[in-house]
Amino acid sequence: MTSFDWSKSTSAADMLQHGPLQHGPLRAVTARKHRLFLCACCRSVAHLLKYPGSRRAVEVAERFADGLAGEEELLSANDEAECDNDALGEDADAVHGAHLLAAWVADPDVIKAVRTAAGLNAIETYLATALSQAERADLLREVFGASDPEASLPTAPVCRPCGGEGGRKTYLWHGHYKEEVCAACAGSGHAGGLARPYLTDRVRSLVEAAYAVRGPRGELEPDRLAVLSDALEEDGFPTHAPCLACGGVGQMTYHSAEASWLASFEYGLECEQCRGRGKLPHPLLAHLRSPGPHWPGCYALDLFAGRR
């Protein structure tokens, strides 16, 4: 599965099992992200969480993910997230699956809970009546990343005078060097002196405000995310990024080989994703401006907040 395949996949189970090939089986995705993905699933089907213990488990897990609750409270919430299978009613499978996920959000080993066959089955089968296949995949992209689970924030160009080193060492005598800081970048190694100049105090305060205010289901407010995206653009965040489908060249290259090797040739067609431009609106800004729903753990917001 490539990054482009990840961005278009409609199967959360396949995405969890494989992930983009160049990044391995999602090894860099933290337990926090797995926990908040399950929390987002539970929040999306909150009407199926019929027992207070399960609802509390989701709340405690979200606070634990951000360091606001201890492990003892998490274990207590895990014990309380139980379900009486004999009193589930008509939507027994969906309700049982929702409560199962609510118990797993408070599991100390949440990665194992999600990646096991039972976890994948609960996500794909039990929630099928409440969330469509595409909605489950969108939830995973919301928390893990729209196209790259190891995405990082763009940085300013490398400082040319020092080649990104931030300075230079001058040899004086055996074992002794004189270190000089590059005056052009003030030692940062990036043009302009800052690696990410768009992370201004205003942007940081808007990020914290977006985390703090929640909707009735616990979702992030889209209006605040849209204000954040506008502030980022005003403060110098790049508005476009290379197209993933064509690699930024604007064309898709195909190879045709006939019966004779003399007829073998390559030809290119305009990329359907970017219409030949080679670039698209930056995925982070596009994600912040999308209608959502957005949940705690939103990958774009986490990147700007420095949370993994």
Residue pairs with C-beta under 8 A, 6 or more apart in sequence:
1 9
1 14
1 15
1 18
1 19
1 20
1 21
2 20
2 21
2 22
3 20
3 22
3 147
3 148
3 244
4 147
4 244
4 245
5 20
6 15
6 19
6 20
6 141
6 145
6 147
6 148
6 149
7 141
7 146
7 147
7 244
9 15
9 137
10 133
10 134
10 137
11 124
11 133
11 137
12 123
12 124
12 133
12 136
12 137
12 139
12 140
13 120
13 123
13 124
15 137
15 140
15 141
15 144
16 26
16 114
16 115
16 120
16 123
16 140
17 25
17 115
17 120
18 25
19 25
19 26
19 149
20 148
20 149
23 148
23 149
23 150
26 144
26 149
28 149
28 150
29 144
29 149
30 308
31 110
31 111
32 65
32 66
32 297
32 307
32 308
33 143
33 144
33 297
33 308
34 110
34 111
34 113
34 114
35 61
35 64
35 65
35 105
35 110
36 61
36 62
36 65
36 143
36 295
36 296
36 297
37 114
37 139
37 140
37 143
37 144
37 297
38 61
38 101
38 104
38 105
38 110
38 113
38 114
39 58
39 61
39 62
39 65
39 105
39 295
39 296
39 297
40 139
40 142
40 143
40 295
40 296
40 297
41 101
41 123
41 127
41 131
41 136
41 139
42 49
42 54
42 58
42 98
42 101
42 102
42 105
43 58
43 217
43 218
43 219
43 295
44 130
44 131
44 135
44 139
44 217
44 293
44 295
45 94
45 98
45 127
45 130
45 131
46 55
46 217
46 218
48 91
48 94
48 95
48 97
48 98
48 99
48 130
49 55
49 58
49 98
49 99
49 102
50 88
50 95
50 99
51 81
51 82
51 83
51 84
51 99
53 77
53 80
53 81
53 82
54 80
54 81
54 82
54 83
54 98
54 99
54 102
54 103
55 102
56 77
56 80
56 81
57 77
57 78
57 80
57 81
57 102
57 103
57 105
57 106
58 102
58 105
58 218
59 218
60 69
60 73
60 74
60 76
60 77
60 106
61 74
61 77
61 105
61 106
62 218
62 296
63 69
64 70
64 71
64 73
64 74
64 106
65 296
65 297
66 296
66 307
71 108
74 106
74 108
75 106
75 108
77 106
78 103
78 106
78 107
78 108
81 99
81 102
81 103
81 105
81 106
82 99
82 103
83 95
83 96
83 99
83 100
85 92
85 96
88 95
88 96
89 95
91 129
91 130
93 125
93 126
93 129
94 126
94 127
94 128
94 129
94 130
96 126
97 122
97 125
97 126
97 127
98 126
98 127
98 130
100 122
100 126
101 122
101 123
101 126
101 127
104 110
104 113
104 114
104 119
104 122
107 113
113 119
114 120
114 123
123 136
124 133
124 136
127 136
131 139
139 295
141 147
141 299
142 292
142 294
142 295
142 297
142 298
142 299
143 295
143 297
143 298
143 299
144 299
145 151
145 299
146 283
146 287
146 299
146 300
147 244
147 283
151 283
151 284
151 299
151 303
152 303
153 196
153 199
153 284
153 303
153 304
154 196
154 237
154 238
154 241
155 190
155 195
155 196
156 190
156 191
156 192
156 194
156 195
156 196
156 197
157 190
157 191
158 164
158 189
158 190
158 191
159 166
159 182
159 184
159 185
159 188
159 189
159 190
159 191
160 184
160 191
161 182
161 183
161 184
161 185
162 168
162 182
162 184
162 185
162 189
164 189
164 190
165 182
165 189
166 181
166 182
166 185
166 187
166 188
166 189
167 179
167 180
167 181
167 182
167 187
168 179
168 180
168 182
169 177
169 178
169 179
169 180
170 177
170 178
170 179
170 180
171 177
172 178
181 187
182 189
184 191
185 191
185 192
185 193
186 193
188 194
188 195
189 195
197 235
197 236
198 232
198 235
198 236
198 237
199 304
200 231
200 235
202 231
202 235
203 228
203 231
203 232
203 235
203 304
204 304
206 224
206 227
206 228
206 231
207 228
207 301
207 304
207 305
208 305
209 224
210 220
210 221
210 224
210 225
210 228
210 301
211 220
211 296
211 301
211 305
213 220
213 221
213 224
214 220
214 221
214 296
215 221
217 293
218 295
218 296
219 292
219 293
219 294
219 295
220 292
220 293
220 294
220 295
220 296
220 298
220 301
222 290
222 291
222 292
222 293
222 294
225 288
225 289
225 292
225 294
225 298
225 300
225 301
226 288
226 289
228 288
228 301
228 304
229 285
229 288
229 289
232 284
232 285
232 288
232 304
233 239
233 285
237 282
237 284
237 285
238 282
239 281
239 282
239 285
240 279
240 280
240 281
240 282
241 279
241 280
241 281
241 282
241 283
242 248
242 278
242 279
242 280
243 250
243 271
243 273
243 274
243 277
243 278
243 279
243 280
244 273
245 252
245 271
245 272
245 273
245 274
246 252
246 271
246 273
246 274
246 278
248 278
248 279
249 271
249 278
250 270
250 271
250 274
250 276
250 277
250 278
251 268
251 269
251 270
251 271
251 276
252 268
252 269
252 270
252 271
252 272
253 266
253 267
253 268
254 266
254 267
254 268
254 269
255 264
255 265
255 266
256 263
256 264
256 265
256 266
256 267
257 263
257 264
258 264
270 276
271 278
273 280
274 280
280 286
284 300
284 303
284 304
287 298
287 299
287 300
288 300
288 301
294 301
302 308
